[in-house]
Amino acid sequence: MTTIDTTRPAVSHYLGLSGAHLVPTTASLLTQRHLAVAVEARAMLCIHGDVGLGKTLAVNITLWDLAPHTTLWLECRKGAPLTTLCTALFRVLGLPGEPPDKVDDCTPLFEEALADQHRVLVCDEAQGLSKQSLDYLRMLWDSEAVRPTIVFVGGENCLQRIRSRPALFSRILLFQQYQPLTPDEVLARLPKYHALWENVPAPDLLWVNDLVCHGNFRNWAKVTFHLQHALEHDKPAPPWFSRDTVRMILSYLDTSVRSQSSTAPGYL
């Protein structure tokens, strides 16, 4: 059965990467600004972009500081119907008993709970919401007595999904599209992100970015994880830094790529 996860997310690095640090980017700083505006104005906000660029992490970290006790998280599953959204809202609002079977019976319960305290509702992977669910959230927001701040977070098709609901699209105050890190940001942020990159020359950092990472923080986390593991566990440990080591790691991430080393650890 399709469900919506209402678990409060942990603020952690991808893969639980040891030694990684949170580093602000141009995009994450803009997210902080937009969320502060949206919370104060009780507005709706849409943050969209390709996977692995740090959208969800930036939203979660900001709201942990900005509205730690009033933020509700919904991680949406593809194709989740309106009844599933209502069940998730019932649970995340902490309402007593069991959720009603009919949407119309749920609505007054939600309105009462939301009117009692201003809430921030984060819909992660929002492209998974059905059109009926998007319309329902817009309807809840339309009531001035209720009006939660609603944050839609998702991939590029999230924006397309919202555009398909003109009434919702026209009401969203702020849109932000996440883009890959620029070369200047790679040089400025990666040495602060992890000590492995502190003393790597700029041309080599940009080479890794062009070859493997493409300005995507999740890709950088994968490469860093494999490099750190190789340095700690492989016998003999590979040299750091060398482009051959990175090529070896790339062969782990993309099986269409062959390591140039015939003795690459983990390969027969």
C-alpha positions in Angstrom: 0.0 0.0 0.0 1.2 3.5 -0.8 2.1 5.5 2.3 3.4 8.9 3.3 6.3 8.8 5.8 5.7 11.3 8.7 8.9 10.5 10.6 10.9 13.6 11.7 14.0 13.5 9.6 17.5 13.3 11.0 19.9 16.0 9.9 22.8 13.8 8.7 25.2 13.6 5.8 24.6 11.2 2.9 26.0 7.8 3.9 26.8 9.1 7.4 30.1 10.3 6.0 32.6 10.7 8.8 34.5 13.9 8.8 32.1 15.7 6.6 31.0 19.2 7.5 27.9 21.2 6.7 29.0 24.1 4.4 26.7 26.9 3.3 26.3 27.3 -0.5 24.7 30.1 -2.4 21.6 28.0 -2.8 21.3 27.0 0.8 21.7 30.6 2.0 18.9 31.6 -0.4 16.8 28.8 1.0 17.3 30.1 4.5 16.1 33.5 3.3 13.0 32.2 1.5 12.0 29.9 4.4 12.2 32.8 6.8 10.0 34.9 4.5 7.5 32.1 4.0 7.1 31.3 7.7 6.6 34.9 8.6 4.1 35.4 5.8 2.4 32.0 6.2 3.1 31.5 2.5 3.8 28.6 0.2 7.2 27.9 -1.2 8.4 25.5 -3.9 12.0 24.3 -3.9 12.9 22.1 -6.9 15.9 20.8 -8.8 17.8 17.7 -9.8 18.6 15.0 -7.3 21.6 15.2 -5.0 21.9 19.0 -4.9 21.1 19.5 -1.2 17.5 20.7 -1.3 16.1 18.5 1.4 19.1 18.9 3.7 19.0 22.7 3.4 15.3 22.8 4.2 15.5 20.4 7.1 18.6 22.2 8.7 17.0 25.6 8.4 13.6 24.5 9.8 15.3 22.7 12.7 16.5 26.2 13.7 13.7 28.4 12.5 10.6 26.4 13.5 11.8 23.3 15.4 8.5 22.7 17.3 6.0 23.6 14.7 7.3 21.9 11.5 5.6 18.8 10.3 7.3 16.6 7.7 5.7 14.5 5.0 7.8 12.4 2.7 5.5 11.7 -0.2 5.3 8.4 -2.1 4.6 8.4 -5.8 0.9 8.0 -6.5 -0.2 8.5 -2.9 -4.0 9.2 -3.2 -5.8 11.9 -1.2 -7.0 9.4 1.4 -3.3 8.6 2.2 -2.5 12.3 2.5 -5.4 12.7 5.0 -4.2 9.7 7.0 -0.7 11.1 7.1 -2.0 14.6 8.2 -4.1 13.0 10.9 -1.0 11.2 12.3 1.5 14.0 12.0 -0.9 16.5 13.7 -1.2 14.1 16.6 -4.9 13.9 16.5 -6.5 11.3 18.9 -8.2 8.1 17.7 -8.3 6.8 14.2 -8.6 8.9 11.1 -12.1 9.1 9.5 -12.6 7.1 6.4 -14.0 10.1 4.5 -12.0 13.1 3.5 -14.9 15.5 4.3 -14.9 14.2 7.9 -11.1 14.8 8.1 -11.2 18.4 7.0 -12.8 20.1 10.0 -10.4 18.2 12.3 -7.4 19.5 10.3 -8.8 23.0 10.3 -9.2 23.0 14.0 -5.7 21.7 14.7 -4.1 24.1 12.2 -6.0 27.1 13.5 -4.9 26.3 17.0 -1.2 26.8 16.1 0.6 28.0 13.0 2.4 25.0 11.4 5.0 24.6 8.8 4.2 21.7 6.5 7.1 20.2 4.5 6.1 18.0 1.6 9.3 16.3 0.5 9.3 14.5 -2.9 6.2 16.5 -3.6 6.0 15.3 -7.2 4.6 12.1 -5.7 1.4 13.9 -4.6 -1.7 13.3 -6.7 -3.4 16.3 -8.3 -6.3 15.9 -5.8 -3.8 16.0 -2.9 -2.2 19.2 -4.3 -5.6 20.8 -4.6 -6.5 19.7 -1.1 -3.4 21.4 0.4 -4.2 24.5 -1.5 -7.8 24.4 -0.1 -6.4 24.1 3.5 -4.1 27.0 2.8 -6.9 29.2 1.4 -8.5 29.4 4.8 -7.0 32.5 6.6 -7.9 31.0 10.0 -5.8 27.9 9.2 -3.2 28.9 6.7 -0.1 26.8 7.4 3.2 27.6 5.7 3.6 24.9 3.0 7.0 23.9 1.6 7.0 21.8 -1.5 10.4 20.1 -2.1 11.1 17.9 -5.1 12.7 17.1 -8.4 12.3 19.0 -11.6 8.9 17.3 -12.3 7.7 18.8 -9.0 7.5 22.2 -10.7 5.7 20.7 -13.6 3.3 19.0 -11.3 2.5 22.2 -9.5 2.2 24.1 -12.8 -0.5 21.7 -13.8 -2.6 23.0 -10.9 -3.0 26.7 -11.9 -4.9 27.7 -8.7 -2.1 26.3 -6.6 0.7 27.6 -8.8 -0.7 31.2 -8.7 -0.7 31.1 -4.9 2.9 30.1 -4.3 4.9 33.1 -3.1 8.4 31.8 -3.7 10.1 29.4 -6.1 13.7 28.3 -6.0 15.5 26.1 -8.4 18.7 24.3 -7.2 21.5 24.2 -9.7 24.8 22.2 -9.6 27.8 23.9 -7.8 29.7 26.3 -10.1 33.5 25.7 -10.5 34.1 28.6 -8.1 31.8 27.1 -5.5 33.6 23.7 -5.9 36.9 25.4 -5.1 35.5 27.3 -2.2 33.3 24.7 -0.6 34.9 21.3 -1.1 38.0 21.9 1.0 35.7 23.0 3.9 33.4 20.0 3.3 35.9 17.3 4.0 39.6 17.3 5.1 40.4 14.9 2.2 40.1 17.8 -0.2 41.9 20.5 1.8 45.3 20.3 0.1 44.2 19.1 -3.4 45.3 21.6 -6.1 42.5 23.5 -7.7 43.1 22.0 -11.2 42.6 18.5 -9.7 39.5 19.5 -7.8 38.0 20.8 -11.0 39.1 17.7 -12.9 37.3 15.4 -10.3 34.2 17.7 -10.7 34.2 17.5 -14.5 34.9 13.7 -14.6 32.6 12.4 -11.8 30.8 14.9 -9.7 29.3 17.6 -12.0 28.6 20.0 -9.1 26.4 17.5 -7.3 27.0 17.2 -3.6 25.8 13.6 -3.4 28.3 12.6 -6.1 31.0 14.3 -4.1 29.9 12.4 -1.0 30.1 9.1 -2.8 33.6 9.8 -4.1 34.8 11.0 -0.7 33.3 7.9 1.0 35.1 5.5 -1.4 38.3 7.4 -1.1 38.2 7.5 2.6 37.4 3.8 2.8 40.2 2.9 0.4 42.7 4.9 2.4 41.7 3.3 5.6 41.1 -0.3 4.5 42.7 -1.2 1.2 46.1 -2.9 1.3 48.2 -1.4 0.0 46.5 2.0 0.5 46.2 3.9 -2.7 48.1 7.2 -3.0 46.3 10.4 -2.2 46.0 12.4 -4.2 46.3 10.8 -7.6 44.0 10.8 -10.6 44.4 7.0 -11.0 42.8 6.7 -7.6 39.8 8.8 -8.7 39.6 6.7 -11.9 39.5 3.6 -9.7 36.7 5.1 -7.7 34.8 6.0 -10.8 34.8 2.4 -11.9 33.0 1.6 -8.6 30.3 4.2 -9.4 29.8 3.4 -13.0 30.3 -0.1 -14.2 30.6 1.1 -17.8 34.0 2.6 -16.8 37.0 0.4 -16.4 39.8 1.3 -14.0 43.1 1.8 -15.8 44.8 0.0 -13.0 44.9 -3.8 -13.4 45.4 -4.2 -9.6 42.5 -2.0 -8.5 41.4 -3.2 -5.0 38.2 -5.2 -5.2 38.6 -6.3 -8.8 39.7 -9.7 -10.1 
